[in-house]
Amino acid sequence: MGSRDESELVPKLVWRVKLVTEFETGETTEVEVARLERDEQAGLADLGLRLAEVKRLTAAIQAEIVPEQVTIAGEDRRTCSACGRVLASKGHYIATFRSLFGDVPIRVRRLLACSCQGTGEAKSFAAFDLEAATVAPELAYVTARYAALVPFGKVADLLSELLPVSGAPNAGTVRNRTMRIGEAVVQPKVTTTAEPATARPAEPVVVGLDGGYVRSRHRQDERHFEVIAGKVIDAQGSQSRFAFARNSPTIASDAFQQALALAGVTADTPATVLCDGDAGLWRLQRAALPNATVVLDWWHAAVRFEHALQAARGLGAADAQATEAVRALERAKWRLWHGRWPGCRRKLAALCRWARRPSIHGMAGIGRLEHHVGELLAYLERNQGALVHYAARRRNGEPISTAFVESLVNEIIAKRMNKKQQMRWNRATVQPFLDVRTAVLNDTLEDAFRHRYPGFHPANGDEAVALAA
């Protein structure tokens, strides 16, 4: 007699998972979707469900529910909304519905348009509108949310590891879906929200602007291109981030105005705009907020003063003339800090004239000092309209630095699009990704999906789940 396999002698526990469909008429159908087996002598690794079992279970449930929903929805639309006549069927077409819990093949009924409709109407239509894309909103939301935070390839690996997702096998799929979300979900929400709404009292806001560079995909034309990042802070401290590529001046101006409108900022809103002195950023400000209070970032001015001071100290501490140059720079900086720009300019101009004297032309390091002082003076003169009483603003708790925007450039651009990231970006198509990333950082991506798909619930929503007793 042959010996029996020892595994057959070990008692097993079997769980059968069944899906019960209950119709309004009281009729029910029952389908077994999974069978789980465990040895009675289970170890720690055998407790509960395994990941592979959960993936098969959710995929099986999804495969039963989705086709039934599509069929029922198709039957409900077989009646003409105008005359109540039953519409004739034009057959079905096959599609694949891609969701977080697997790809499900479905048959979508097509219906002939009713004769009571005008001649301009389509002759047939789908009973269930898949909106040209068969990706579930929840899958699109999860993909875009994580793709905005980590590289596309890692998102594909994560989804494939944890979920029965077969529609996101590589980084290219994740990238394309994220770009489509930016174009079809986030940008329409931005445009709709930016439309003029009911008038409300204007509260002061602070706007910061700065730029960062990302690697260009078209290396033969340019190695990098600039992305403008900004932040709007309202009176309550709420922050709204935005970013856009600096392409043409018209496109950049439109993008800036749209970002301000999304944050509730109009041309009449009392605003303070801080910038590092870039002429292009000032042009954006003048076009969108012509009445704003403009402030040149103190840090950028102080750094230039420090460069000039280092050059002056390098002339020699024992030299009385070098010591006087250091004192002149410190006095000019003190005057600028206290809002005395004319006095600051006189001090710097006098120092430039002193550095050009023939009698000290041969002094070691004098050329370097002249260069830094001249550059500092030219920088301040270009931005003299944005020079303020920095000391008074500091005492009043008003912003004088773009530090909050410097960190924003790192948050939006550097962490995800530069540094260790090797991806190169296309100037013409980078905007949808920037929209998705800022929506995630602003925590508004869910609102954009809810605006696009009424009734949308996020994957980790707080809605209570009704369980049968």
C-alpha positions in Angstrom: 0.0 0.0 0.0 1.2 3.5 -0.8 1.9 5.9 2.0 -0.4 8.9 2.4 1.0 12.4 2.2 1.6 13.8 5.7 -0.1 17.1 4.7 -3.3 15.2 4.1 -3.3 14.0 7.7 -3.1 17.6 9.2 -6.6 18.9 10.0 -7.4 22.0 8.1 -9.8 24.9 8.7 -11.6 26.3 5.7 -13.2 29.6 5.3 -15.4 30.3 2.3 -16.0 34.0 1.4 -19.2 34.5 -0.4 -20.6 37.6 -2.0 -24.4 38.0 -1.7 -26.3 40.4 -4.0 -29.7 41.5 -2.7 -32.1 43.2 -5.1 -35.0 45.4 -4.2 -37.4 42.7 -5.1 -36.0 40.5 -2.3 -34.2 38.2 -4.7 -30.7 37.3 -3.7 -27.8 35.7 -5.5 -24.7 34.1 -3.9 -21.3 33.7 -5.4 -18.2 32.2 -3.7 -15.3 34.5 -4.3 -12.6 33.0 -2.2 -11.6 29.9 -0.2 -9.1 30.2 2.6 -7.4 27.3 4.2 -5.3 27.1 7.4 -3.8 24.2 9.4 -5.3 23.9 12.8 -1.8 24.2 14.3 -1.3 27.6 12.8 1.9 29.6 13.5 2.4 33.3 13.9 2.8 33.7 10.1 -0.5 32.0 9.5 -2.7 34.3 11.6 -5.2 36.3 9.6 -5.1 37.1 5.9 -1.9 37.1 3.8 -1.2 39.9 1.4 -1.6 37.6 -1.6 -4.9 36.4 -0.4 -6.2 39.9 0.2 -5.2 40.9 -3.3 -7.0 37.9 -4.8 -10.0 38.5 -2.6 -10.4 42.2 -3.4 -9.9 41.4 -7.1 -12.5 38.7 -7.1 -15.0 41.0 -5.3 -14.3 43.8 -7.7 -14.8 41.5 -10.7 -18.3 40.6 -9.5 -19.5 44.0 -8.4 -18.3 46.3 -11.3 -20.0 44.4 -14.2 -23.2 44.2 -12.3 -23.2 47.9 -11.6 -22.5 48.7 -15.2 -25.4 46.4 -16.3 -27.9 47.9 -13.9 -26.9 51.5 -14.8 -27.3 50.6 -18.5 -30.8 49.3 -17.9 -31.8 52.4 -15.9 -31.0 54.6 -18.9 -33.0 52.7 -21.4 -35.9 55.2 -21.0 -35.9 58.5 -22.9 -35.9 61.4 -20.4 -38.1 63.5 -22.7 -40.9 61.2 -23.9 -40.5 58.1 -21.7 -40.1 55.7 -24.6 -37.9 52.7 -24.2 -34.7 53.1 -26.2 -33.5 50.4 -28.7 -30.2 48.8 -28.0 -27.3 49.0 -30.4 -25.4 46.2 -28.8 -22.4 46.4 -26.5 -18.7 47.3 -26.6 -16.0 45.8 -24.5 -13.9 47.9 -22.2 -11.5 47.4 -19.3 -12.2 49.2 -16.1 -8.9 49.8 -14.2 -9.2 50.2 -10.5 -7.2 49.9 -7.3 -8.4 46.4 -7.0 -7.6 45.0 -10.4 -8.6 45.3 -14.0 -12.2 44.3 -14.7 -13.6 43.6 -18.3 -17.0 45.1 -18.7 -19.7 45.2 -21.4 -21.1 48.6 -21.9 -24.5 48.8 -23.6 -25.0 51.3 -26.5 -28.4 52.8 -27.0 -30.0 54.4 -30.1 -31.0 58.0 -29.6 -34.8 58.6 -29.4 -36.5 60.0 -32.4 -37.9 62.9 -30.3 -34.4 64.3 -30.0 -33.3 67.0 -32.5 -31.3 66.1 -35.6 -28.2 67.6 -34.1 -28.0 65.0 -31.4 -25.8 61.9 -31.8 -27.5 58.8 -33.2 -26.3 56.6 -30.4 -24.6 56.8 -27.0 -23.2 54.7 -24.3 -25.6 53.8 -21.5 -22.7 54.1 -19.0 -20.4 57.1 -19.5 -16.7 56.1 -19.0 -15.6 59.6 -19.9 -13.0 58.4 -22.5 -10.8 57.0 -19.7 -11.4 53.7 -17.9 -9.3 54.5 -14.9 -11.2 54.7 -11.6 -11.0 58.1 -9.9 -9.7 56.4 -6.7 -6.8 54.8 -8.6 -6.1 58.1 -10.3 -6.2 59.9 -7.0 -3.8 57.5 -5.2 -1.4 57.4 -8.2 -1.3 61.2 -8.5 -1.0 61.8 -4.8 2.0 59.6 -4.3 3.6 60.5 -7.7 3.7 64.1 -6.5 5.8 63.0 -3.5 8.1 60.3 -4.7 9.6 59.1 -8.1 7.2 57.5 -10.6 9.0 54.2 -10.5 8.7 53.8 -6.7 4.9 54.6 -7.0 4.5 51.8 -9.5 6.4 49.4 -7.3 4.3 50.3 -4.3 1.0 49.9 -6.0 2.0 46.6 -7.5 3.3 45.3 -4.2 0.2 46.2 -2.1 -2.7 46.1 -4.5 -4.0 43.9 -7.3 -3.2 46.7 -9.7 -2.1 45.4 -13.1 -2.6 48.7 -14.9 0.5 50.5 -13.4 3.4 48.2 -14.2 6.0 50.9 -14.8 7.1 54.5 -14.2 5.8 55.6 -17.6 2.2 54.6 -16.8 2.3 56.5 -13.5 3.8 59.6 -15.1 1.2 59.7 -17.9 -1.7 59.2 -15.5 -0.3 62.0 -13.2 0.0 64.4 -16.1 -3.6 63.6 -17.2 -4.8 64.2 -13.7 -3.1 67.6 -13.8 -4.7 68.5 -17.1 -8.2 67.0 -16.6 -8.8 67.3 -12.8 -6.6 70.0 -11.2 -6.4 72.6 -13.9 -10.2 72.7 -14.6 -10.7 73.1 -10.8 -8.2 75.9 -10.7 -9.9 77.7 -13.6 -13.4 77.3 -12.2 -12.4 78.4 -8.7 -10.5 81.4 -10.1 -13.6 82.8 -11.7 -14.9 86.0 -10.0 -17.1 85.2 -7.0 -19.3 87.2 -4.7 -17.5 90.3 -3.3 -16.0 89.8 0.1 -14.0 92.1 2.4 -10.4 92.3 1.3 -7.9 91.2 3.9 -4.2 91.8 3.7 -2.0 89.0 2.3 1.7 88.4 1.9 3.0 87.1 -1.4 6.5 85.7 -1.9 8.1 84.9 -5.2 11.3 83.1 -6.1 12.7 80.9 -8.9 14.4 77.5 -9.1 15.9 75.5 -12.0 15.1 72.0 -13.2 16.9 69.8 -15.7 15.6 70.2 -19.3 14.7 67.2 -21.4 16.0 69.0 -24.5 19.7 69.3 -23.7 20.6 70.5 -27.1 18.6 73.7 -26.6 19.0 74.3 -22.9 20.4 72.4 -19.9 18.0 73.9 -17.4 14.9 76.1 -17.3 13.4 78.2 -14.6 10.3 77.4 -12.5 8.7 80.2 -10.5 7.4 79.2 -7.1 5.3 81.4 -4.8 3.3 81.4 -1.7 0.3 83.4 -0.5 -0.2 83.9 3.2 -3.5 85.4 4.4 -4.3 87.3 7.6 -5.2 84.0 9.4 -1.9 82.4 8.4 -3.3 80.0 5.8 -0.9 79.3 3.0 -1.5 78.6 -0.7 1.4 77.4 -2.8 1.7 77.7 -6.6 4.3 77.1 -9.2 4.6 77.6 -13.0 7.3 77.4 -15.6 8.7 80.8 -16.8 8.1 80.4 -20.5 6.9 83.6 -22.3 6.1 86.7 -20.2 2.4 86.5 -21.2 2.0 82.8 -20.1 3.9 83.5 -16.9 1.7 86.5 -16.1 -1.5 84.6 -16.8 -0.3 81.7 -14.6 0.5 84.1 -11.8 -2.8 85.9 -11.9 -4.7 82.6 -12.0 -2.7 81.4 -8.9 -3.6 84.6 -7.1 -7.2 84.3 -8.0 -7.3 80.7 -6.7 -6.0 82.1 -3.4 -8.7 84.7 -3.3 -6.4 87.6 -4.2 -7.5 90.3 -6.5 -6.0 93.5 -7.8 -7.7 95.4 -4.9 -6.5 93.1 -2.2 -4.0 94.8 0.2 -0.9 92.9 -0.5 2.8 92.9 0.4 5.0 91.3 -2.3 8.5 90.2 -1.3 11.1 89.3 -4.0 14.9 88.9 -4.3 15.1 91.8 -6.9 14.7 89.8 -10.1 13.3 92.2 -12.7 11.1 89.5 -14.3 9.4 88.8 -10.9 8.8 92.5 -10.4 7.1 92.7 -13.8 4.8 89.8 -12.7 3.9 91.7 -9.6 3.2 95.0 -11.4 0.9 93.3 -13.9 -1.2 91.4 -11.3 -0.9 93.6 -8.1 0.0 97.1 -9.2 -1.0 98.6 -5.9 0.9 96.2 -3.7 3.6 97.2 -1.2 6.8 95.8 -2.6 9.7 94.8 -0.3 13.2 93.8 -1.4 14.4 90.8 0.5 16.7 91.9 3.3 18.8 88.8 3.2 19.9 89.3 -0.4 20.9 92.9 0.3 22.7 91.8 3.5 24.7 89.1 1.7 25.9 91.7 -0.8 26.9 93.9 2.0 28.8 91.0 3.6 30.7 90.4 0.4 31.8 94.0 0.3 32.8 94.0 4.0 34.9 90.9 3.5 36.7 92.6 0.6 37.3 95.7 2.8 38.6 93.7 5.7 41.0 92.0 3.3 42.7 95.3 2.6 44.5 95.0 6.0 43.4 95.7 9.5 46.4 97.9 10.3 45.7 100.3 7.4 43.6 103.3 8.5 42.1 103.7 5.1 40.9 100.0 5.1 39.4 100.5 8.5 37.6 103.5 7.3 36.2 101.5 4.3 34.8 99.0 6.7 33.2 101.7 8.8 31.7 103.3 5.7 30.1 100.0 4.7 28.7 99.4 8.1 27.2 102.9 8.3 25.7 102.4 4.8 24.1 99.1 5.9 22.8 100.7 9.1 21.2 103.5 7.1 19.5 101.0 4.8 18.2 99.0 7.7 16.6 102.1 9.2 15.0 103.2 5.9 17.6 106.0 5.0 18.2 105.0 1.4 19.6 108.4 0.3 22.2 108.4 3.0 23.1 104.8 2.2 23.5 105.7 -1.5 25.8 108.6 -0.6 28.0 106.4 1.5 28.3 103.7 -1.1 28.9 106.2 -4.0 31.6 108.0 -1.9 33.3 104.6 -1.2 33.3 103.8 -5.0 35.0 107.2 -5.7 37.5 106.6 -3.0 38.4 103.1 -4.4 39.0 104.7 -7.8 41.6 107.2 -6.6 45.0 106.9 -8.3 46.8 107.2 -5.0 45.4 103.9 -3.7 45.0 102.1 -7.1 47.9 99.8 -6.4 46.6 98.7 -3.0 46.2 94.9 -2.9 42.5 93.9 -3.0 41.2 97.4 -3.9 39.8 96.1 -7.3 37.8 93.4 -5.5 36.4 96.0 -3.1 35.4 98.3 -5.9 33.7 95.5 -7.8 31.6 94.4 -4.8 30.6 98.0 -3.7 29.7 98.9 -7.3 27.6 95.8 -7.7 25.9 96.4 -4.4 25.1 100.0 -5.3 23.7 99.0 -8.7 21.6 96.3 -7.1 20.1 98.7 -4.6 19.5 101.4 -7.2 17.6 98.9 -9.5 15.4 98.0 -6.6 15.1 101.4 -4.8 11.4 101.3 -5.1 11.3 98.2 -2.9 13.5 99.5 -0.2 11.6 100.0 3.1 12.2 100.8 6.7 13.3 97.3 7.6 13.8 98.0 11.3 10.3 99.3 11.7 8.8 96.4 9.8 10.7 94.0 12.0 9.5 95.7 15.2 5.9 95.5 13.9 6.2 91.8 13.0 5.9 92.4 9.3 7.9 90.3 6.8 11.2 91.5 5.5 12.6 88.3 4.1 11.7 85.7 1.4 13.0 82.9 3.6 9.5 81.3 3.5 9.7 81.3 -0.2 13.3 80.0 -0.3 12.1 76.9 1.6 9.1 76.6 -0.8 11.5 76.3 -3.8 13.1 73.5 -2.0 9.8 71.9 -1.1 8.2 72.2 -4.6 11.1 71.9 -6.9 14.3 70.6 -5.3 13.0 67.7 -3.2 11.0 66.1 -6.0 12.4 67.4 -9.3 16.1 68.0 -8.6 18.7 66.8 -6.1 18.9 63.0 -6.3 16.1 62.9 -9.0 17.6 62.1 -12.4 14.5 62.9 -14.4 14.6 65.6 -17.0 11.5 67.7 -17.6 9.8 69.2 -20.6 9.3 72.9 -20.4 6.0 72.6 -22.4 4.5 69.8 -20.3 5.8 70.3 -16.8 2.8 72.5 -15.7 0.4 69.6 -15.1 2.8 67.9 -12.7 3.5 71.2 -10.9 -0.3 71.6 -10.5 -0.6 68.2 -9.0 2.4 68.6 -6.7 1.1 72.0 -5.4 -2.4 70.6 -4.9 -1.0 67.8 -2.8 1.1 70.2 -0.7 -1.9 72.5 -0.3 -4.1 69.5 0.5 -6.5 70.5 -2.2 -6.2 67.4 -4.5 -9.1 65.7 -2.9 -11.3 68.8 -3.5 -10.3 68.8 -7.1 -11.3 65.2 -7.5 -14.6 65.8 -5.7 -15.3 68.8 -8.0 -14.6 66.6 -11.1 -16.4 63.5 -9.8 -19.3 64.4 -7.5 -19.6 61.8 -4.7 -15.9 61.0 -4.8 -14.5 59.6 -1.5 -10.7 59.4 -0.9 -9.1 56.1 -0.2 -8.5 57.0 3.5 -11.8 58.9 4.1 -13.4 59.1 7.5 -16.8 57.9 6.3 -18.3 55.2 8.4 -18.6 51.8 6.9 -21.9 50.0 7.6 -21.3 46.5 8.6 -24.0 43.8 8.8 -24.6 42.6 12.3 
